[in-house]
Amino acid sequence: MSNLLLLIPLALLLGLLGLAGFIWCLNRDQFDDLEGAAHRILEDEDEDEDEDEA
């Protein structure tokens, strides 16, 4: 029983820290461009460099 008195507040604290971190990321615009990185990885950088040289 004494273990629950420690584990329940600890679990609530960790949950609140996770929620606070998520809200902090939302406020810092971390999730604005979700598709940009997916499109950039498919683009070939070598084609862009070849066009600049010509």
Summary of the structure (lengths in Angstrom):
residues: 54
radius of gyration: 22.6
end to end distance: 75.6
largest distance: 75.6
contacts: 87
relative contact order: 0.07
helix: 74%
strand: 0%
